[in-house]
Amino acid sequence: MSESQETASVPVEETVVNTPAVEEVKQEAVVADVAEELSGASLDEDGASSSSSSAAPGDENLGRTGKKLIVEDEREHLNLVFIGHVDAGKSTISGQILYLTGAVNQRTIEKYSREAKEKNRGTWFLAFIMDTNEEERAKGKTVEVGRAHFETAKKRYTILDAPGHRLYVPNMISGACQADVAILVISARRGEFETGFEGGGQTREHVTLSKTLGVRKLVVAINKMDDPSVNWAQERFEEIQSKLSPFFRSVGYNTKTDVTFVPVSGYSGSNIKDPYREADGAWYTGPTLFEVFDNLEPMNRNADGPLRIPILDRYRDAGCTVALGKIESGTVCVGDIVTLMPNRQQAEVLFLELDNFEVQRARSGENVNICLKDVAVTDLQQGFVICNKESTVPVVSKFAAQLAIIDLLPHKAVISAGYNAVMHVHTANEEISIGKLLRFYDKKTKQPTKKPPVFVVKGDLVEAIIELNRPICVEEFETLQQLGRFTLRDEGRTIAIGKITKIPKAALN
């Protein structure tokens, strides 16, 4: 049994993902080129989604669940994960975005404002839109990954509001693994930025994890610019930018093409949707946060590839089992016969939901709720993968992988055969053991050594055999990066990032 403090092989009932309105899906890295390789719902007045009603006979605009049936929306869909140190303002900015786009009405805001004042948390009312449970509201800390939808004229977006506390990094990983773009929220307040970035905070680990989980674009929202210690000072903005940029480059981000810095105030909404026009902010002439989102280059999607939907959660609705996940590859349509891996159970797709609307088809990049006929809730678990029946995902209990060791525990200063950890790969968490170290890569030449190493230490790059306690659905990195990259964690720390280089032939189609 691994000594890791994360819970491996967590049953779905215990995961952090739920499905109400705002759905709760809730070190510096090694050599930059290694990191680069590894990267490769409207709310009602109570803040909840409008409940589905029965479909009226003959109403062609309603689906089988009573929700609106829409034709395919051609606007690009992006998943935005909000990351950063605790108290940087991630939930506040997320809540402000929903308010500014009309997903939350004024009545709801007034209700949350009263609740926040009753808890002596008067400035947290916007965060209450995303932080929906009492523990989060009482402590002022996001625990689960909050989930909500908004849209602009150009694109559709899903917000994934990740927790910032180090105890909830596994939850943050579950959000980042679904993301297309990471919004790194930085507090400009004097002392808070330094604590989060230089004082052992989570800023560095969150950025490193996002890069290695495949998030190629980073938007840095420098928040709290209206704080009295900052007063929209250009010098503070540029100071933070100059300190962060070298670190971003060290983990593989190109600061000229992959990173955008934007000054904002989550509390007042300044420079989020509309530009901040006061005299003290006149120095900034760049885009607003929304303009940055809308101007992001289209993502490369594999809509014509084999269907791959890692399952994040499942629940019972409208008399059938509904699976929630992001389509990493392929296209799924109502009426398709799909295969649930690793159990190889086949099922018919009865209906599909995107952003609380029913659709007839969903393509790669979408977060989809997929209703499966004759499937029990107990037949599905987090980490299962929905495939088309002609091409199923490999199921393995061991594989070869390239590992970059980025951190080690003080009392476990080396990794050798037999080392135990928890692996996070797509939506799955599994206990693993290092079966064998195959070859070591020279730091200068990047060439593998002929003799296998006995052990490796922080900063090393090694190829190893990974052994699992039970079979898991994965792909080789070269085949599908989203199912071929992973992180290893032990006792609450990320110790390695990796990519799957070879799967046993018997597991391949």
C-alpha positions in Angstrom: 0.0 0.0 0.0 1.4 3.4 -0.9 2.1 5.8 1.8 0.6 8.5 -0.4 -2.0 10.6 1.3 -4.2 10.7 -1.8 -6.9 8.3 -2.1 -6.4 5.9 -5.0 -9.1 4.1 -6.9 -11.8 6.3 -5.3 -15.3 5.0 -5.9 -17.4 7.5 -7.8 -19.7 8.1 -4.9 -16.8 9.7 -3.0 -15.5 11.9 -5.7 -15.7 15.6 -5.7 -18.0 15.8 -8.7 -21.7 16.4 -8.5 -24.2 17.6 -11.0 -26.4 20.5 -9.7 -26.5 23.9 -11.3 -23.1 25.2 -10.7 -21.8 21.6 -11.0 -19.0 20.6 -8.5 -16.6 18.7 -10.6 -14.5 20.1 -7.8 8.9 23.1 -8.1 10.2 24.2 -10.3 10.1 21.8 -13.2 12.9 19.9 -14.8 14.4 20.7 -18.2 12.1 22.8 -20.2 12.1 20.6 -23.3 11.0 17.6 -21.1 8.0 19.6 -19.9 7.3 20.6 -23.4 7.3 17.0 -24.6 4.9 16.0 -21.9 2.5 18.7 -22.7 2.3 18.1 -26.3 -25.6 26.8 -17.4 -27.8 29.6 -16.7 -28.6 30.0 -13.0 -32.0 30.8 -11.6 -32.8 33.2 -8.8 -31.5 30.7 -6.2 -28.3 30.2 -8.1 -29.4 26.8 -9.3 -30.0 25.4 -12.8 -33.5 25.5 -14.0 -35.0 22.1 -13.3 -36.1 20.0 -16.3 -39.8 19.8 -16.9 -41.7 17.1 -18.8 -41.7 17.4 -22.5 -45.0 18.7 -23.9 -46.5 16.3 -26.5 -45.7 17.6 -30.0 -43.2 20.2 -28.8 -40.3 19.7 -31.2 -38.1 22.1 -29.3 -37.8 19.9 -26.2 -35.8 16.7 -25.9 -36.8 13.5 -24.1 -35.8 15.0 -20.7 -37.9 18.1 -21.2 -34.7 20.2 -21.7 -34.4 22.4 -24.8 -33.2 20.6 -27.9 -30.9 22.7 -29.9 -29.2 22.4 -33.3 -25.4 22.1 -33.2 -23.7 25.3 -32.0 -20.7 26.0 -34.3 -19.0 28.3 -31.8 -15.8 26.8 -30.4 -16.1 25.4 -26.8 -13.2 25.9 -24.4 -12.6 24.6 -20.9 -11.0 27.2 -18.6 -9.5 26.0 -15.4 -8.8 28.7 -12.8 -5.7 27.8 -10.8 -3.4 29.6 -8.3 -2.6 29.9 -4.6 -5.3 29.9 -2.0 -7.1 33.3 -1.6 -5.9 34.7 -4.9 -9.5 35.3 -5.9 -10.3 32.4 -8.3 -13.8 31.8 -7.1 -14.5 35.6 -7.0 -13.4 36.1 -10.6 -15.4 33.0 -11.7 -18.5 34.3 -9.9 -18.0 37.8 -11.4 -17.8 36.3 -14.9 -21.1 34.5 -14.4 -22.7 37.7 -13.2 -21.3 39.9 -16.0 -22.6 37.4 -18.6 -26.1 37.1 -17.1 -25.8 33.6 -15.8 -26.6 34.9 -12.3 -29.2 37.6 -11.8 -29.2 40.6 -9.4 -31.6 38.8 -7.0 -29.2 36.0 -6.6 -26.3 38.3 -6.0 -28.3 40.2 -3.3 -29.1 36.9 -1.6 -25.5 35.8 -1.6 -24.4 39.2 -0.3 -26.8 38.9 2.7 -25.5 35.3 3.4 -21.9 36.5 3.2 -22.5 39.3 5.7 -24.3 36.9 8.1 -21.1 34.8 8.1 -18.9 37.9 8.5 -17.5 37.4 5.0 -19.0 40.4 3.3 -16.6 40.5 0.4 -17.0 36.8 -0.5 -20.4 37.0 -1.9 -19.3 36.5 -5.5 -17.3 33.4 -4.5 -20.5 31.9 -3.1 -21.7 31.5 -6.7 -19.0 28.8 -7.2 -18.4 27.7 -3.6 -21.8 26.1 -3.0 -21.3 23.9 0.1 -21.2 25.2 3.7 -17.7 24.0 4.4 -16.3 26.1 1.5 -18.4 29.2 2.5 -17.4 28.9 6.2 -13.7 28.5 5.6 -13.5 30.7 2.5 -11.5 27.9 0.7 -12.6 26.0 -2.4 -12.5 22.3 -1.8 -14.2 20.8 -4.8 -13.8 21.8 -8.5 -16.7 24.2 -9.2 -18.2 24.0 -12.6 -20.4 26.5 -14.6 -21.0 27.7 -18.1 -21.0 31.0 -19.9 -20.8 32.3 -23.4 -19.8 35.2 -25.6 -20.8 36.1 -29.1 -17.7 34.2 -30.4 -17.3 31.2 -28.1 -18.8 28.9 -25.4 -16.9 28.3 -22.2 -16.9 26.0 -19.2 -15.4 27.3 -16.0 -13.5 24.8 -13.8 -12.8 26.5 -10.5 -10.0 24.5 -8.9 -9.0 24.6 -5.2 -5.8 26.4 -4.3 -4.9 24.7 -1.0 -2.1 22.1 -1.1 -4.4 19.6 0.6 -6.7 19.6 -2.4 -4.1 19.3 -5.2 -5.7 15.9 -6.4 -8.9 17.9 -6.9 -7.1 20.6 -8.8 -5.6 17.8 -11.1 -9.1 16.6 -11.9 -10.0 20.0 -13.1 -6.7 20.7 -15.0 -6.9 17.3 -16.9 -10.1 18.6 -18.6 -8.8 22.0 -19.4 -7.9 23.7 -22.7 -6.6 26.9 -21.1 -5.4 27.7 -17.6 -6.3 31.0 -15.9 -3.5 31.5 -13.3 -5.0 34.0 -10.8 -2.3 36.0 -9.0 -3.0 38.3 -6.1 -1.2 41.7 -6.6 -1.7 42.6 -2.9 1.6 43.2 -1.2 2.8 40.0 0.5 0.2 37.7 -1.0 2.0 37.3 -4.3 5.2 36.7 -2.5 3.6 34.0 -0.3 2.0 32.2 -3.2 5.0 32.2 -5.5 8.1 32.6 -3.4 7.0 31.3 0.1 6.2 27.7 -0.7 2.7 28.4 -2.0 0.9 26.5 -4.8 1.6 28.8 -7.7 4.6 26.9 -8.9 3.1 23.4 -8.5 -0.2 24.5 -10.2 1.6 25.8 -13.3 3.9 22.8 -13.5 0.9 20.4 -13.3 -1.1 22.4 -15.8 1.8 22.2 -18.3 2.4 18.5 -17.9 -1.3 17.8 -18.0 -1.4 19.3 -21.5 -2.6 22.8 -20.9 -0.8 24.7 -23.6 -2.1 28.2 -23.1 -1.8 30.3 -19.9 -3.7 33.4 -19.1 -2.3 35.2 -16.0 -5.0 37.3 -14.3 -3.2 39.6 -11.9 -6.0 40.2 -9.5 -6.7 42.7 -6.7 -5.2 45.6 -8.7 -7.7 47.8 -6.8 -6.2 46.9 -3.4 -5.0 49.9 -1.4 -1.5 48.4 -1.4 -1.5 48.4 -5.2 -3.9 51.1 -6.6 -3.5 49.9 -10.1 0.2 50.6 -10.1 2.0 49.8 -13.3 5.2 49.1 -11.3 3.5 46.3 -9.3 2.1 44.7 -12.5 5.4 44.7 -14.2 7.2 43.5 -11.1 5.0 40.4 -10.9 5.3 39.9 -14.6 9.1 40.0 -14.5 9.3 37.5 -11.6 6.8 35.0 -13.1 8.1 34.9 -16.7 11.5 33.1 -16.1 9.6 30.4 -14.2 7.1 30.0 -17.0 9.9 29.5 -19.4 11.6 26.9 -17.2 8.5 24.7 -17.3 8.2 24.9 -21.1 5.8 27.9 -21.7 6.8 30.3 -24.5 6.1 33.6 -22.8 5.7 35.4 -26.2 3.1 33.0 -27.7 1.7 30.9 -24.8 1.3 33.4 -22.0 -0.9 36.5 -21.6 -0.8 38.9 -18.6 -4.0 40.8 -17.8 -4.6 43.2 -14.8 -8.0 42.7 -13.2 -10.2 43.2 -10.2 -12.4 40.2 -9.5 -14.3 42.1 -6.8 -15.3 45.2 -8.9 -15.2 43.4 -12.3 -12.7 45.9 -13.7 -11.0 44.8 -17.0 -12.9 41.5 -17.0 -15.6 42.3 -19.5 -15.2 46.1 -19.9 -11.9 48.0 -19.8 -10.9 49.8 -16.7 -11.0 53.5 -17.6 -10.0 55.3 -14.4 -6.9 57.5 -14.5 -4.8 55.3 -12.3 -5.2 52.4 -14.9 -4.7 54.5 -18.0 -1.2 52.9 -18.5 -2.8 49.6 -19.5 -4.1 49.6 -23.1 -4.2 45.8 -23.7 -7.2 43.5 -24.0 -9.8 42.7 -21.3 -10.0 39.2 -19.9 -13.0 38.4 -22.2 -11.1 39.7 -25.2 -8.2 37.4 -24.4 -10.5 34.4 -24.2 -12.2 35.3 -27.5 -8.9 35.9 -29.3 -7.3 32.6 -28.3 -6.4 30.5 -31.4 -8.7 27.6 -32.1 -7.7 24.3 -30.4 -6.6 21.3 -32.4 -9.4 18.8 -32.0 -9.5 15.2 -33.2 -13.2 14.9 -34.0 -12.6 12.1 -36.6 -10.5 9.9 -34.3 -11.7 6.9 -32.3 -14.2 7.9 -29.5 -12.5 8.4 -26.1 -14.6 9.9 -23.2 -12.9 9.3 -19.8 -15.7 9.2 -17.2 -15.5 11.8 -14.4 -18.8 11.1 -12.7 -22.2 9.3 -13.2 -25.6 9.7 -11.8 -29.2 8.6 -12.4 -31.6 10.8 -14.3 -34.7 10.4 -16.5 -34.7 6.7 -15.9 -31.2 6.0 -17.2 -27.6 6.3 -16.1 -25.9 9.5 -17.2 -22.1 9.6 -17.5 -20.2 12.9 -17.4 -16.9 13.4 -19.2 -14.9 15.4 -21.7 -14.7 14.0 -25.3 -10.9 13.8 -25.8 -11.2 12.2 -29.3 -13.9 11.4 -31.8 -17.6 12.2 -32.1 -20.7 10.7 -30.4 -24.3 10.8 -31.6 -27.7 9.9 -30.2 -28.4 6.2 -31.2 -24.7 5.2 -31.3 -23.7 1.9 -29.7 -20.7 2.5 -27.5 -18.4 0.2 -25.4 -17.6 0.9 -21.8 -14.0 0.1 -21.0 -12.5 -1.8 -19.2 -15.6 -3.9 -18.7 -16.4 -4.1 -22.4 -20.1 -3.5 -21.7 -22.0 -2.2 -24.7 -24.8 0.4 -24.5 -26.9 2.7 -26.6 -26.7 6.4 -26.4 -30.3 7.7 -25.6 -29.5 11.4 -25.3 -26.7 13.9 -25.1 -26.5 17.1 -23.0 -24.2 20.1 -23.5 -24.5 23.1 -21.0 -28.0 21.9 -19.9 -29.3 21.6 -23.5 -29.9 18.4 -25.4 -28.1 17.9 -28.7 -28.0 15.1 -31.3 -24.2 15.1 -31.7 -21.2 16.1 -29.6 -17.6 16.4 -30.8 -14.1 16.3 -29.4 -13.5 19.1 -26.8 -17.0 19.1 -25.5 -18.0 18.3 -21.9 -20.9 16.0 -22.4 -23.6 14.3 -20.3 -24.3 11.0 -22.1 -27.4 8.9 -21.2 -26.7 5.2 -21.5 -29.4 2.6 -22.0 -29.6 -0.5 -19.8 -26.5 0.5 -17.7 -26.6 0.6 -13.9 -24.9 3.3 -11.9 -22.7 0.6 -10.4 -21.5 -0.4 -13.8 -19.5 2.8 -14.2 -16.6 4.2 -12.2 -14.5 7.3 -12.5 -11.6 6.5 -14.8 -13.6 4.2 -17.1 -13.6 5.3 -20.8 -16.4 5.3 -23.3 -15.3 4.1 -26.8 -16.9 3.3 -30.1 -17.4 -0.5 -30.4 -15.0 -0.7 -33.4 -12.0 0.7 -31.6 -11.6 0.3 -27.9 -9.0 1.8 -25.6 -6.1 -0.4 -24.4 -6.5 -1.8 -20.9 -3.2 -2.5 -19.2 -1.8 -3.5 -15.8 1.8 -2.4 -16.7 3.5 -0.2 -19.3 6.8 1.5 -20.1 7.0 5.2 -19.4 9.5 8.1 -19.5 9.6 9.8 -16.1 11.0 13.2 -15.1 11.6 13.4 -11.4 10.7 16.9 -10.2 10.6 16.5 -6.4 11.2 13.9 -3.7 10.3 13.6 -0.1 13.1 14.3 2.5 12.9 10.8 3.9 12.6 9.2 0.4 15.4 10.9 -1.4 15.8 8.3 -4.2 13.4 6.3 -6.4 14.3 2.7 -7.2 12.4 -0.5 -8.1 9.6 -1.1 -5.7 8.8 2.6 -5.0 5.0 3.1 -4.5 3.0 6.2 -5.5 -0.4 7.3 -6.8 -0.7 7.9 -10.5 -3.2 10.5 -11.9 -4.0 9.8 -15.5 -7.0 11.5 -17.3 -9.8 11.0 -14.7 -8.3 8.0 -13.0 -6.3 7.7 -9.8 -4.5 4.4 -9.3 -1.8 3.1 -7.0 1.3 2.1 -8.8 4.7 0.6 -8.2 8.0 1.2 -10.1 8.7 -2.3 -11.5 12.1 -1.7 -13.0 14.3 1.2 -14.1 15.2 0.5 -17.7 17.6 3.4 -18.7 18.8 6.7 -17.6 19.0 9.8 -19.8 22.2 11.9 -19.7 21.3 15.5 -18.7 23.6 17.0 -21.2 23.3 14.8 -24.2 19.8 13.5 -23.6 21.0 10.1 -24.8 20.0 7.0 -22.9 22.7 5.1 -21.0 23.5 1.4 -21.8 23.4 0.3 -18.2 20.1 0.6 -16.2 20.4 2.8 -13.1 20.0 1.3 -9.6 18.2 4.5 -8.5 17.3 8.0 -9.6 17.1 11.4 -7.8 15.4 14.7 -8.3 16.1 16.2 -11.7 16.7 12.9 -13.4 15.0 11.6 -16.6 14.5 7.9 -16.7 12.5 5.2 -18.5 10.8 2.7 -16.3 8.2 0.0 -16.1 5.1 1.0 -14.2 3.0 -1.7 -12.6 -0.6 -1.2 -11.4 -2.7 -2.9 -8.8 -5.5 -3.3 -11.3 -6.0 -2.8 -15.0 -6.6 0.8 -16.3 -7.5 2.4 -19.6 -4.6 4.4 -21.2 -3.1 5.2 -24.5 0.5 5.6 -25.7 1.4 9.3 -25.6 2.1 9.3 -29.3 -1.4 8.0 -30.0 -3.5 10.3 -27.7 -1.7 12.6 -25.4 -4.6 13.2 -23.1 -4.7 9.5 -22.2 -0.9 9.1 -22.3 0.4 11.6 -19.9 0.3 11.3 -16.1 1.7 12.6 -12.8 2.9 10.6 -9.8 2.2 11.9 -6.2 3.4 10.7 -2.8 2.4 12.0 0.6 0.7 15.1 -0.8 3.6 16.1 -3.2 4.0 15.7 -6.9 7.2 13.8 -7.4 7.2 13.0 -11.1 5.6 13.7 -14.5 5.5 11.1 -17.2 4.4 9.9 -20.6 3.5 6.4 -21.6 6.0 5.2 -24.3 5.0 1.6 -24.8 1.9 -0.6 -24.1 2.0 -4.4 -24.3 1.0 -5.6 -27.7 -1.7 -7.8 -26.2 -3.6 -4.7 -25.0 -3.7 -3.0 -28.4 -6.6 -3.5 -30.8 
